[in-house]
Amino acid sequence: MSNKKQNKLSDLSPHLFWDYDINSLSADKSEHVIIERVLDYGLINDWKWLLSYYGKQKIIDTALQLNNLSLLSAIFLSTIFEIEKEKFACYKNKRSAHNYLNY
């Protein structure tokens, strides 16, 4: 049996999907959500699961497209995978911080 079949979403840390019904998620159909959550909030075992299930290239391809990926995660990925940080959508489309208080 392949690693992909042995890996279940229930193996991931529960805090990653506190706002989702884990049974309604599909590892193949919800890959953007799963990859983004693990990259931003995952523990080391979650990272291992992600690499085992999706593989390095799928993670990179997806991460490059994620507008809501944290800049910290993007910079980390750019360092470990030797990718220019400017290639990340979240880096190119940085949201400006608003100062709502006049002081």
Secondary structure, DSSP 8 states (H G I E B T S, - for coil): --HHHH--GGGS-GGGGTTS-GGG--TTTSHHHHHHHHHHH--HHHHHHHHHHH-HHHHHHHHHH-TTS-HHHHHHHHHHTT--GGGSHHHHT-------S--
